[in-house]
Amino acid sequence: MRIPKSTYRLQIQSEFDLRAAAAVVPYLRDLGVDWVYLSPVLTAEKGSGHGYDVTDPTAIDPERGGRDAFVALSDAAHAAGLGVLVDIVPNHLGVQTPAQNPWWSSLLKGGQDSPYAEAFDVDWAAADGKIRLPVLGDGDDELSALEFDGGELRYYDHRFPIADGSYETGDTAQAVHARQHYELVNWRRADSELNYRRFFGVNTLAGVRVEVPRVFDESHREIRSWFEESLVDGLRIDHPDGLADPAGYLDRLRELTGGAYVLVEKILEPGEVLPPEWATEGTTGYDALADIDRLFVDPAGQAALERVAPAEDFHSMIHGTKRGIADGILRSEVLRLTRLVPAEAGLDAGKAADAIAELLACFPVYRSYLPGGAEYLDDAVVAAQVHRPDLADTLKALHPLLNPYLADPDAARTDTPLTELATRFQQTSGMVMAKGVEDTAFYRYNRLTSLNEVGADPSIFSVNRTEMHNRLLRRQRDNPLSMTALSTHDTKRSEDTRARISVLSEMADDWASILGQLDDAAPLGDPAFSSLLWQAMVGAWPLSRERAHAYVEKASREADSSTHWTAPNDAFEDRMHAAVDAAYDTPAVTALITALVDKIKGYGWSNSLSAKLLQLTMPGVPDVYQGSEFWEDSLVDPDNRRPVDFEARKQALVNLAFGALPAVDESAVAKLLVVSRALKLRRDRPELFGGYTAVATTGAAADHVFAFDRGGALTLVTRLPLGLERQGGWKDTAIVLPEGQYSCAITGASFPGGPVPAGTIFETYPVALLVREDAS
């Protein structure tokens, strides 16, 4: 197995296709990157900016360059010594435009007789043998807008195939529709009446049953060829929690790839570990991101931040948001589970649905993988009884149905298949968690929004040095090949936006005063969202007005509190957009923001450089998200998929070759220097990164240093820089270097072993990457 020493994620789309990606390979090599890491490249919905809505899994997307361009990129990467990692999407297909998806089009046309009927997860019995498609508007007679034209049904811009023999001369479009294997219904009925599994609550992404051998084979035919032709060296698996059998899927994938490097996009809750039987090298790094961010948060600011952004206890909040999802946009999934409860259980259907929704709200992690993780279901049953004692008997009766191994432990040892109910409950719990936590609570719990990141628990405010060393030692021991990340295509805020926001924890009282003034100048009537809005503006400032308006509209509707996607509150949204405009048009508001940003941006840059060097050199395989070798000030998608100016980065990297030590300023070249030197050292001197030992610090500001030795490469970073300055700087603080002589890979400075003043080591930058000169 070839293992990457680092990766660089590129977002492949029509505006930056595979040929454009091949053109930046020389730059990536010079930057120090070991593998190029591609977003999904299989054929997706036309115009898709992300590629997760695959419409044809058997071909490379022509809009992204097609197969010839894919081969050219692979050849260019391999010729430069780089490996290739590709993101694939096994859980679902894009079905927004049936004509673009041959499998879905066949299903709509042929129903249960379609050769692709077994590929999709459809509950045919729930709708009299038809697939419900939620596309109709709210009018009283929307079907009257149906037209029959050219052998298909048309509803405004929607086009649907028709079954053979279902049209007779003179038929109305409505008569033809009545004979189809699908039923067009009002879009609002999707929440409770949809009968096909989706990706979360997205109606245009239909779940795929890759547990069926033929479906796996056909959907992975193109992927298999990548390994047969040595085009690809590893895979990143999107959303394995949606699969019926993630472990079985990964086993088949390992066989298909010949044992290649495979990562899973798996979110682990605090204390949770990857199932040890999974054939994977680790996760995509959200867990690392969460740890790193909290090292740069001052615990002293917690109480003041909570006063200005009041919110209920986070875990109480997410119980409510998850229950809202189970009763709302995923009600159809709850009802499907209810239909699977065997009649002989003798349960009232209404109570069973209520109890299932409550269990989903109480589930403490994304999902179990029975027999693994049975304790999480046990905990959910107990918690649900506490929340709903009136459902205790129903919950107790459901428990062995949701875990058949509970009554028959021997069945787990003999690989007895799970029931459909038990399997589907596991698939559903992750959907409820994702929508209730990431996409709702993370926009409501806003004391410090740099903590509200995918894979993190915002109730965990900070991590001290001792705990961070513990976590990194465990990572080195248990997950040395897992990815580490700071920014991704899924992060709510990019790494440098979060790094600046985290400075507010060091000046919480001052921030409370400024936030109060902003609220007075542009009142929203929603204190929690006001905190989120102004933290975003401060974190990403200066950002364009257009970006700011797009962000707050998405964020406020995701919060689902003062306004909603399905029922926008015009009055609130008018106030919200007026607040954004005030940042640009009202001098007093502009002055508040710019003054604060001028005060904290230097500390934010310190956090950025420190977090980046930590991520690039800690145990694991570091990923650099496209463009983040410069300052990365993005907000949530699609903002984080904006074009990257690679020419500017190439030129800056060339300039660095002459030995200049750039200032830490808006140019961002200092970050490029840190990133390139760290990546090159990891790639060219892997023997320096085989272990992990904490490095001691002494003196008045010792707590402001975090340092470790990877086996000859020493990482030294500054934390809580504002507090450091307030207490008078480094003073007598020293870093106790192991015995030997060292040179800094970033500045070239030399240091002897033993105690070295921190002020000397951090004279030029708030970070240092030392290399033991006698290391071999």
Secondary structure, 3 states (H helix, E strand, C coil): CCCCCCEEEECCECCECHHHHHHCHHHHHHHCCCEEEECCCEEECCCCCCCCCEEEEEEECHHHCHHHHHHHHHHHHHHCCCEEEEEECCCEEECCCHHHCHHHHHHHHHHHHCCCHHHECECHHHHCCCEEEEEECCCCCHHHHCEEECCEEEECCEEEECCCCCCCCCCCHHHHHHCCCEEEEEHHHHHHHCCECEECCEEEEEEECCCCHHHHHHHCHHHHHHHHCCCCCEEEECCHHHCCCHHHHHHHHHHHHCCCEEEECCCCCCCCCCCCCCCCCEECCHHHHHHHHHHCCCHHHHHHHHHHCCCCCHHHHHHHHHHHHHHCCCHHHHHHHHHCCCHHHCCCHHHHHHHHHHHHHHCCCCCCECCECHHHHHHHHHHHHHHCHHHHHHHHHHHHHHCHHHCCHHHHHCCCCCCHHHHHHHHHHHHHHHHHHHCCHHHCCCCCHHHCCCCCCCCCCCCCHHHHHHHHHHHHHHCCCCEECCCCCCCCCCHHHHHHHHHHHHHHHHHHHHHHHHHHHCCCCCHHHHHHHHHHHHHHCCCCHHHHHHHHHHHHHHHCCCCCCCCCCHHHHHHHHHHHHHHHHCHHHHHHHHHHHHHHHHHHHHHHHHHHHHHHHCCCEEEEECCCCCCCCCCCCCHHHCCCCHHHHHHHHHHHCCCCCCCCCCCCHHHHHHHHHHHHHHHHCHHHHCCCEECCEECCCHHHEEEEECCCEEEEEECCHHHHHHCCCCCCCEEEEEEEEEEECCCCCEEEEEEEEHHHHCCCCCEEEEEECCCC
